[in-house]
Amino acid sequence: MIDTPRSIPDATHATTGAAPLTPSSSMSIEIDYAYMFDGATRGAISDEAWSTAPRHFANARAVFRRQRESDLLGFIDLAAENVPGLNLLHRFVEGIGGGFDDLVVLGIGGSALGNIALRSALRSPRWNEWDDQRRAGKPRMHVLENIDPTSMYELLDRINIERTLFIVISKSGGTAETMAQYLIVRERLENALGDRHHNHLVFITDPGKGALRALALAEGTVTFDIPANVGGRFSVLSPAGLFPLAAIGVDIRALLAGAREMITRCESDDLSKNPAGTFALLQWLADTQLGCHNHIMMPYSDPLREFSAWWVQLWAESLGKVRPDGTSVGPTPIPALGVTDQHSQVQLFMEGPRDKTVTFINVKKTPVDIAIPKLHEAVTELAYLGGHTLKELLDVERRATAAALAQRGKPSMTIHLDQVDAQHVGGLIMMLEYATIYAGALYGIDPLDQPGVELGKKFTYAQLNRPDTEAARGEWAALAKPEPRLV
Ligand code: PA5
């Protein structure tokens, strides 16, 4: 059950042992936001400011409804019961394990980050190892999200192309980086496999537009759709994420079930029952009223490390915008990892300017825990650790960090997840996607576009002499180019 208590929960009891967790029968995701308030954190959000929140939320819900009625929020439909095409997708990926050792995703931004996040969260790292014994019949998954030639060279050098499936993911179907990767791969496939190269390519793209779609139609390439009304950073629950993840054995039905369950909660008009609305309102108030312009996401969980990177893109690309009145808005999302960053960024969070909120993620149950043995009992610096477990230490340190931040007047909240499984991760994804849409309405911007990246793209095309960019070439030529000031 989800609700948004303002109480701080007691310590959870860690257990030892190595039994894998069973999938949860129900989803438990709660946000504890007590430390966002002045009562617990001096100078944080006042009760008076919070009393305006339901009114702001009602306005955000009205904007949301208009967007929904205009069919702009297709990411919600991705989690509908009986999504069309899901059985087909399942049937297709079932055969992949036997035929391919490696899957290589070519994609960037929203076409890569969800896959990276979910692979880390839902597949044990050892499943991706080169050691075949450990893969349990599933292919390894690699995501080539950047065009640094070193990474591409190393991967292509290592895989056996005859046992590799390349999944080209691009909503627009024409992103320069992904297309460059595709061209390189295509040539290698043709050289190695001749006509059989088609069996090693899958496209995932817009149903009606773009170069990739046109190629697919011309050549009969196996292609799955990203619905027209789903943008890149909201596409992880479309085939862009479902296809590769299903192929490596992630339970995508549970992922969608978790997301679906969360929709009901995030549709509530009652802010006190709506976790996405609460998250968005708190972050927006902290940004616009307290000057907390930096929003940190800090899971105390290695499997969720990459999840922060997915959220960073969602929050940054959706909310960093120029409003219709010409003012620039947008919080800066920052990824962090507990406890690792306690020995890195946390010094800044504690003593640096009060311009941040921290969102901790606590995972209540881990698949295993490890007891810390009672050794060296005469050594004060070691003896107190013995008899506890690593999970206990993780929890204790998270609570200590949140309390210490509060004492320094730095607001934080904690998302408590029962466990990291497909259902909970699906729920978390949907909650943060809804929160992004609500935050967009609060900031008064369109969270679904990304006009700020277009100019850089135009100048790239201009330098590469793309034929349809004559105007951009003129603009590029006329641009003042300062002499380098080298030291
Ligand atoms: O969220 C977005 O829309 C972007 O980050 C895109 O995902 C990214 O630019 C890649 O675009 P495409 O999927 O069209 O190749």
Boltz pocket constraint, residues with backbone or C-beta under 6 A from the ligand:
constraints:
  - pocket:
      binder: B
      contacts: [[A, 108], [A, 109], [A, 110], [A, 111], [A, 169], [A, 170], [A, 171], [A, 172], [A, 173], [A, 174], [A, 175], [A, 178], [A, 231], [A, 232], [A, 233], [A, 234], [A, 317], [A, 450]]
      max_distance: 6.0
